C-alpha cells in the first residue's frame, strides 16, 4: 500500500515539476527565464476565460464590419510586438469605459470606450497598452504569484487522483474572476505604457493618442464611473512620464497617422445603435425591480431600432420570468445566432426548454453552455433535473451535487435539489 501511494505521489510530483520548470525566452529582454506557465499553457488559460469576458460584458458587438475592423487594426499593432502569439481582438457590448486583456493573446475593448474616442490614434494607444501587458506577461505573473500550483493545475485540466470536480470548477471561477478584475501595479502600468507607446509608434500611429485618452479618463472620472481606472491606476505622475517619454524618444511622432475613414465609419455605426443600447440599459433596471411590463416595452422598442444579441437576450430573460417559454426560446435563439460565444442566452434557452419538459433539448443546450462557462450553479441544477427526468441517475446526482457546492444559497432551488438528491440516492 505504501509503495503504491509513493508511486502515485511521485507521478503527481513529476507532473507538477514539469509544469513549474519551464525555460523560455523573455520577449522583452531576449534573455532566458524560468516560469511556472509555458506560453502554451498561458494561452490555454486565456482561451478558457474568453467566454467569461464576453458574457460579463454583454456579448460581442453583433456587427461583422465593426469586428473585422478591430481585428485588422489589432493585427497591425500586434505585428510589431516581440511576442508572437495568436492575438484576438473583440469589441463587446458593454457601455462601460473599459478595455482589458487576458493571458496569451485576447484583447477586449468596450463599445462604451470607443464612443468616447475622437480619432484612431486614441484607439491604437489603448490597444497597444493592453498588448504591452500581454508582452510583459503581467497576467501570467499574477497567476503564478496569486494562485500557486494547485489552482493552475485545476484550470489546465490536469486531474490528479482524488480531485473534486466541483472544487476544481470553483478554482477556475476564482481564477477567471481574478483575471477579469486584475489590478496592475504601478510598475506594471509604467511598463505597459512604455511598450504601448513603442508599439503604437512602430505600427505607424501617433502615440500621443494614449496621452489624450488618459486626459479623457481623468476628465470623465469627475462625472461618471470609468471602469478602466478601477484596474489601471492613473496618477498624474504617470501621465507626465508618458508625455516625457514621447517627447524624448519619439519627437517626430506627431507626423504619424492619427485617424482614418475606417475609424470614423465604425464610430458612426456605434453612435447609430447607441439609442437602442440605452433602452436595454434602462430595461435592465425594470427587470431588477421585477417590473416586467415596462422592461418588455423598452426592449421591444430597442429591438425595433437595432436587434442586437444584447436586446434579444434580455427580452428572452423577461419572457422566461413571465413564463412565456416559447418566446424566451425564440429570443434566445436570435441572440445565439448573433453571438455563439455568449453564455447568457444559452442558459436562458436551456432553462426555458426545461420548463416545458423538453429534457433532451435542454440537456443539449446546457451542455453547450457548459463548454463556454462551467462554473454556473443554475446550469448544473437544471442539468441535474433534466438527467433525472430522462433516467440518467449518475449524471443527475453529479450535476445536482455540483450545483449545491457552487450555489450562493440564494438561487431558490436549493431545497428542491437536496430533495432530489435524497430520492436519487435512496435515503
N, C-alpha and C positions, 0 to 999 in steps of 0.2 A: 504493500500500500504506500509506504514512504517513497519507494523507488518510483512508483507511478506518479505520485504527486510531484516529486522532484523533477521528473521528466517533463511534465506539463508546465511546471514553473519555468524551467529552462527554455522551453519552446516559446512561452509567452515573453520571457525576458529578451530573448534574441529578437523577437518581433518588435518589441519596444525599442531596443537599441538600434535596430536597423532603421527605425523611423527617426530616431533622435540624432544619429551621426550622419548628417548629410553635408557633404562638401560641395559648395557651389561658388561660382564667380560672382562677386557683388557687382551688379550692373552699373553702379555709380562710380565706385573706386577702381573696379577692374581687378581687385585682389580676391584671393581665395578666402572664403569664410565658411564657418560651420554653423548650420542651422537645424532647428528641430523639424521644420517643414521643408520639403523639397518644393521646387517650383510646381511640379506636377500636383503635389498634394495641396498646395496653396490654391491652385486653380480649381481643384475638385471642391474645396470648401467654398470658394467664391460662387461656383455654379450652384451649389446646394442652397445658397442663401438668395439667389436671384429671384425666385418666385415670391419669397417673403418681402423683398424690396419692392417688387411690383405690387403685391397685394396691399402693403401698408401705405402705398402712395396712389391708391385708387385705380390701378391698372395702367396699361400703356396708352398713350395718346393714340386714338384709332385712326390715324391718317397716314397712309403709306408715304406720301410726299414728305411729310414732316419727319417721319422716322428715317427715311432714306437720307434726308439732308443731314441729320445729326450723325448718322453712321459715317457718311462720307467726310464730313468736317472732322469728326473724331479721328478717323483713319489718317487724315492728312497730318494731324498733330502727332498721333502715335508713331507715325513713320520715322520721326526724328528722335524718338526716345531710345535710350540704350537697351532697355529691357524688351526683349522680343517675345511677347506672349500674344494670345489671341484676344485682343481688346474688343469689348462690345459697348455700344453706346445706346442709351434709351432715354426717350422723353416720356415722363409719367404724368398722369392727370392731376396730381396734387396741386392745389392753389398755393401751397406753402412756398416761401422763398428759400429754395434749398438745392443742393447738389451734393452727391456723395459717391464714393467708390467702394468696391468690395475687393477682397484679395484676388490677385491674379488676373484682373482684366475688366470686370464690369464697371461701367460708369453710368450714373443716373443723373438726370437733370430735370427739374420740375417745370411744368407749364407756367407756374407762378413766377419763377425767377426769370424766365425768358421774357415774359411780358414786362418786366422792369428794365430790360436792356434796350439800348438805343442803337447799338452797332455790333457787327460781328466780332470785332476785336475783344469786346467785353465777354462774349460767349466763349471765345477761344481762351481768354485768360482764366476763366473758371474751369473749363475742361482741362486745360494744361496744368492747373494747380492740382486737380484730382489725379491726373496722371503722375504728378510728382509724388503723391502719397503711394501710389502703386509701385513706382520705380524704386522708391526708397524702402519698400517692404514694411511700411508702417503698420498695416493691418496684420501681417504675419507676426511682427514683433509683439503686437498687442496680444495675439492669440497665445504665443509662446510664453509670455510673461504672466498672463492673467488666468489661463485655464489649465495649463500643465498637460502632462502626457495622457492621463486617463480620459480627459474630456476630448482631446484631439483624436484619440483612438476611437471614441464613440462616433464622432461626426464623420470620420473617414470610413466608418463601416467595418472596422476590424473587430469581429466578435470573438472575445475570449470565453472560455468555458465558464458557465455560471453567470454570465452577464444578464442583466434585467432589461428587457426591451423598453418598458415604459421609462425606466431610469435613463437609458440611452437617449430616448426621444426628448426627455426633459433637458438633458445636457445639450442636445442640438438646439433646442429652443433658446436656452440661455446664451449660447454662442451666437445664434442669429441676432438676438436682441442686442447683444454686446456690440456686434459689428455694425448694426443699423443705427446705434446711438453712440458710436465711438467718439470720444472727445480726445482730440490730439493735444500733445504737449506743445509748449511754446517753441521748443527746439524743432519739433517735427513740423510745425507750421512754417517756421522760418526756412527749413529745408525744402518743403513743398513749394513755398513762394519762389525760392531761388531756381528750382527746377522748372516751375511753371513759367517763369519769365524767360528762361532759356529755351524751353520747348516752343513757346509762342513765337519768339524771335526767329528761331531756326526754321519754323514752319512758314515764315513769311508774313507774320502778323505783328502789329504794333503792340508790344507788351504793356503799354500804358493802359490798355483795356482792363487789366487786372486792377490797377490803381483806381480807375473810375468806378469799377464795381465795388471796391472796398469803400469808397466815399459814399456810394449809394446805400450800401448796407448801414453805414453809420447814420445817414440821414433818415432812412426808413425806420431804424430802430427807435427813433423818438416817438413814432406814432403807431407802430404795429409790431407784431412778433416777426422776427427774422430767424427762421429755423436754422439757417446755415450758421448763424453766430452761436447757437447753442452747442455746436460741436466743433466750431472753428473759432477760437477766441481771437479777437481783433483789437488789441490795444493800439493806441495812436503811434506808439514806437514802431510797431510792425509796418504800418503804412509808410512811415518815414524811411524805414530800412529799404523797402521795396523801391520807393522813389529814388533814393540814393543809388541803389544797385543799378537801376535802369540808366540813370544819368551818367554813371561812371563806366559801366560795362557795355552799354548799348546806346551811345549818344546819338546815333543816326536812326534810331528805331521809328521815329515818327514819319519817316518816309515810306514805311511798310504799310501793308494792307490794313484798312480799318473797317471796311464794310463791303457788302456785296448785295446784288439784287436778290440772290437766293435767301439771304437772311431776311431782307425786307419782305419777301414773299411769305416765308414761314411765319414771321411776326404778324403779318396781316391775317393769316389763317387762324392763328391763336386768338387774335383780337376778335375775329368774326364769330368765334364759338364761345367767347367768354360769358355772354349773357346766359346761354344755356347752362354752363357750368355753375354760374352764380345761383341759378334757380335750384340746382341739385343741392348745393351747399345749404340753401335756405330750407329745402325739403328735409334734409338730414336733421335739422333742429326739431321739426314737427314729428319726425319718426321717433326721436329720442323722447319726446313728451307724449307719444302714442296718439297723436292727432293725425291719424292716417288719411282722413278725408282731405285735409289741407295739403298733406305731403303728396298725395296722389295727384291732386290738381296741379301742383307745381311741377311734378315730374312729367305729367302729360304735356304741359306747356314746354318744358325743357326739351323733350324728345321731338316735339313738333318743330323746334328751332334747329336742333342738332342731335341726332340719335347716336349718342356716344355709348360705349360699353359701361361707362360710369353711370349714366342716367338709367339705362336698362337694368343694371344690377340693383339699384336702389328701388326701382319700381317693382322688380321681382321680389325684393325683400318686403315691400309694403303688401303686395298681393299674397305673399306667404303668411304674413301676420293677419290678413283679412280672410285667410283660409280659401283664397281663390287659387287653388294649387295648379290648375292647368295654365292659368295666366302667368303664374310665377315661373313655371317651367318654360313657357314660351319666351318670356323676357330674359330669363337666364340663358337660354339658347342663343338669343341675339347677342347678348354680351360676350358669351364664349366664342361665337363666330367672329367677333371683332378682336378678341384677345384670348388665345388659347392658354396663356400663362397666368391668367387672372383666377386665383383660387376662389374668391368670394362667390361669384355666380355659380361655380361648380358645386359648392357646398349648399347653396340655396336650392339649386335644382335637385340635388340628391335628397335633401330633406323633404321637398315637395313630393317627389316620387314616393318616398317612404309613406307619406301621409295618405296617399291614395292607394296604397297596397301594391305598388309596382316594385316589389322587393328586389328582383334581379336587376332591373334597370337602375334602381337606386344603388345597388352594390357596384355596378359598373361605373356609375358616375363618381361615387365617393372613392373608389379605389384609384381612379384617375386623379381626383383631387389630392389624395394622399401622396401620389407620386410628385406633386408640387410641394405641398407643405404637410409634414407628418406629425405635427405637434398640437393639433386642434382637438380638444376634448369632445366637442359636439360631433365631429366626424366619426370618432370611434364609437360613441354611443349609438348613433344611427346605423353604423355598420353592424354593431352587435345585435340590434333589433332586427335588422334585415337578415342576418345569418341565422338567427333563431327562427325567424319565420320560414326560411327555406330548409330548415332542418340540419344546418351545419353547426352542431353543438360545440365543437372545438373552437371554431372561429368566433362563434358568438361569445364564448367565455373569454377568449383572448381579447377581443375588442371591448367588451364591457368592462373587463378588469383594467385595461389601459385607460379607458375613459375616466374611471373613478380615480385613478392615480394622477391623471392630468388635470382634473377639474379644480376650479377655484371654490367649489361648493355653492355656487350661485347660479347654476345653469337651469335648475328646475327639474331635471330628470334624474338626479342622484338617487332618490328613494326608489324610483322605478328600476334603475339599473341594478341596485342591490337586490330587489325582489327577484328580478330575472336571473341574476347570478345564483341565488339560493335555489331557485327551481331547476336551473340547468345542472347544478352540482348535486342536486338530490338531497338537500337538507334545509 
